[in-house]
């Protein structure tokens, strides 16, 4: 469900890795399935990604106990290699991710339209937890 107001939510982190590695780990499905969860009891068993304007992506997110799952997907609006990705989710919400090269570090800033079913703070915490998992995964590889 699309956001009914103009609220945008921003999350960010700095990954101790060069932007080329960060980009690869962010966009390639074989990496995405290893970090894309907000907690240890969730996982992403399947992901596909056609990283280009007009290309589609899909991640299957599931509780490890099988009690719940959902598809997270959309269509890319803009892709600038090692710099920027924007997409529109299946419900019409927009997401923008910026990658800022800082020598051997990469700052990631993600701005998204919240959905209307859950509190904004909860959504921000969930998306931040996934971003934190990405940071941890990228720095350990």
N, C-alpha and C positions, 0 to 999 in steps of 0.2 A: 504494500500500500504506500503510495507516495506521500511525502510530507505535505501537510496542509498549510504550513507557514514557510517563511524564508529562513528558518533556522538551519545553520550548517554546523557540523561537529568536526573538530580538528583534533587529530592525534599525531604524535611524532616520536621519533627516536633517532639516535645516531648509532650506526653500525660501524664497528671497527673493521672495515673491509673496503677495498676499492670499489668504485661504482660499477665496474664491469662485472665483478663477482656478485655484487648485490643484485644487479639487474638480472643476471642469469638465474640466481636462486629465487628471485621474486616471480619470474615469468615462466620457467620451465616446469612442466607438470611433474616430472620425476623428483624435483626438489619440493614443489608446492605441497605434495602429499605428505611430506615429512614434517612440515612446520605449521600447516594451516589448521590450527585449533586454538580455542580460548582456554582450554583446561586439559589435564591429562586423561580425563574420561571421555574425550571426544577425539575424533580423527577425520581425515579426509581420505577415504579409500580410493577415490577416483578423481582425476582432473584432466581436462583438455583445454588447449589454449591456441587460438589462431590470432597471434599478436600483430594486428594491423588494423587500421581504420576500417570499420565495417566487419571485422572479424569477430567471432563469438568465442566466449569462454564459459566453462562450466566446472564447478567443483561440487562433489557430493560430500556433504558434511553430516556425520552421524555420531550418535552416542555409541561408545564401544560396546555397551551392553545390548544394543539393538533396539532400545526403547523409543528412540526418536531419530529422525534424520530429515534433511531437506537439501534441495538443489540450490546452489548459489551461482547465478549466471547472468550474462548480459552481453552487450555488444560494445566494442571499442569505438569511441568517438575520435580520439586522437592518440597517436603514439609517436613520441620523439625519443629515439634511441638514447638510453642512459640518462634521460632527463625528465620525461613526463609521460603519464598515461592517464587518460580519462575514459570513462565508460558510463553507459546507462544500464542500470539493472533491469531485469524483466518487469519490475513493478513501476518503472519510470524514474526512480531515484537516480541521482547523479553522484559519481565518485571521481575525485581527482587525486592522483598520487604524484608527488614531485620528488625527484632524486637530486640531491645537491652534492656534487663532488667536493670533498674537503681533504685534498691530498690522499691520505690512506684511509680516510673515513668517508662515510656517506650518510648524510642527513636525509631522512625520509619524512615527508609531511603528507598526511592523507586528510582530505576534507570530504565529508560525505553528507548527503541528505538523510536525516533519520527517518525511520518509519514511524507510524503513529500508534502501533499496538503496545510498545514497550517504552518505559521511561527513557528519556534521552541519556541520563547519567548511566543507566544500565547498558545502553548501546555503546556509549563511549568507552566504558570499562571493558566490554566484550571485544570491541575492535582493537583497543589498546593491548589487551592480553594476547591477541593474535599477533599484533605487531611485535610485542615483546618476545613471543615464541620465534618469530622470524629472526630477530636480532640474535637470540641465543643460538639458533640453528646455524646461521651464517657465520658467526664468530667461532663456532666449534669445528667447522669443516676445514 
